Amino acid sequence: MASHACWWLEDVKRTEREWHAASARGQLQLAKIADCVQKTTYLEGEHWGLLSDCADLHERASSRLWELAHRSQRRLLESIDELAAIYAQMSALLQPPSGARKLDETTRQRYEAFLVEILGMFERELVAKSLVSADIFDCRQHDTMTLYLAAWQMQPHIDKQRIDEVEKLVLNDAHYRL
């Protein structure tokens, strides 16, 4: 690949990979929490049949599920913190490093506008993930949990196609400047 003047492109690609890895770890914890909450909701129902008189069994099962859910919640919050740190790394790229190639003002502004657009996507996704992680314990409806899991996985605020398009524009710009 030819060298390009865009100071942030390689770092954004690297941090994007880190983001997706951290997001996948968070999704696993979110799924565990949703599973535990759903199971405890089921345990509280009248579905025990012959075991309905086994209060100790109910108590132990519920206790273990909540323990697992809280452990997963701590890990989920660690994933959110990791995503926030990755976003902070991306935001720091707004300032070109001192050794970066000097660009004409129009090109620099265009590259900066592209980066701001990408940062906006990741910021909105971080906020959405934070809200989901805050609400998952209070959510008791299976449909809502399924929606939360799908939204986490799909990352609707991150437009991968647009990010690829921006990368091509920057790389084409570098190609035509050579």
N, C-alpha and C positions, 0 to 999 in steps of 0.2 A: 504494500500500500504506500502511496506517495505521501510524503510529509505534507502536513497541512497547517495553516496558520490558526485554525480554530483551537484556542487554548484549552477548551473544556471537553472536547469530544471524547477522547480516550477515557478520561476520568468519569464522565457520565456513563459510558458503556460499562465500565468496571463497577461503579456504584449501583447501576441498574441490576447487574447480576447479583450483587450482594443483597439488594433489596428483595429480589425474587426468592433468594435462599432464606432470608429472614422471614419473609411473608409465608413461605411454605412451613417453616417451623411454627409460626404463630397459628396457621391454619390447623395443624395437627393438634395443638393445645385447645383451640376453639372447638374442634370436633369432639375432643375428650370431654370438655365441659358440657357441651350440648348433650352428649350421650348420658353423662351422669345426671344432669338435671332431668332429662326425660325419664330415666330409670327411677329416680326418686319420686317423680310425679306418679309414675305407675305404681310404685311401692305403697304410696299413700292411698291408693284406690282400693276397691273391693274385689281384687282379682286373685286373692290368695287361696281360695278354695279350701282344701283340707288343712292348709297351713295357716289359716286365719287366726288361730289361737296361739300361734308361736310369736309372742311379742318380742322375745329376745332375738329371734331371727330377723324380724322386721328392723329392730333397733340396730343390730350389727350391720345388716346390709345397707341401711340408710347411712349409718355413720361412715362406713368405708367409702361409699359413693361420694359423700360430701367431702371427705378427706382428699380423695383423688381429684375432685372438682377444684378444691381450693389450691392444691398443689399445681394443677394445670393452669389455674388462674394466675398464679405467681409467674409461671413460665410464659404465659401469654403476655403479661405486663412487661416481662423482660424483652419479649419480641417487639412489643410496641416501642420500648425504649431504644432497642437496636434500630428499628425503622426510623425513629426520630434522629438518631445519631447519623444514620446514612443520609437522611434528608439534609442535616446540617452540613455534612461534607459536600453535598451537591450545591447547597446555597453558597458555600465559601468559594465556589468556582466563579461567582459573579465578578470577582476581582481577578483580572489576568495576573499571572505570576510575573515577577520582575524580569525574568529571563525570556518571556514570551516575545514572539515576533511582533514587531510594530505593524499595526494595520492602519489603513486609512479610516477615517472616522465613520464613514458610511458602512463599511464592512464590519467594523467593530460593533456598531450599533445593531446591525442585522444579526450578528452572532449572539450578541447579548439578548436581543429580543427572542431568538430561538430558545436560548437557555431559560429565560424567564417563563416562556410558554411550557417548557418541560417541567420546570420546578413547580409551576402551578398545578400540573397534573399530579405530581407526587405529593404535594401539600394537601390537596383535596382528598387523595386516597389515604393519607396518614390520618386526617381528621375522621374520615369515615371508619377506618379500622379502630381508632380510639373510641369512637361512639359505640361501635359494636361490642368491643371488649368491656365497656362500662355497663352495657345493658344486658349482656348474655345471662347473668345470674338472675335477673329479675324477670326474664322471659320464660314463660311456661307453655307457650303455644308452639306446637311442633312446626307449623307452617312458618312462623316467624324465625325460628331457629334455622330452618332449612334455607330461608331467604338470607339470613346473616351469613351462613356458611357459603352459599353461592356467591354472594356479593364479595366476600373476602377472597374467594378463589378467583373470581372473574376480574377483579380490580377494575371496575367500570370507569374510574376516573383517569386511568392511564391508557392513553390512546397509542398502542404499540405501532400501529400503522403510521400515525403522524410522526412518532419518534424516528421510525425508519426513514420516512420521507425527509425529515430534517437532516438526518445523517447523510442521505444521498445529496441533498442540496449543498451541504457543507463540503462533502468530498468532490462534487462536481465543480464547485467554486474553486477548490484547490487545483483541480485538474486544468481548468481554463486559465489559471493564473501562471502556470508553469511555462 
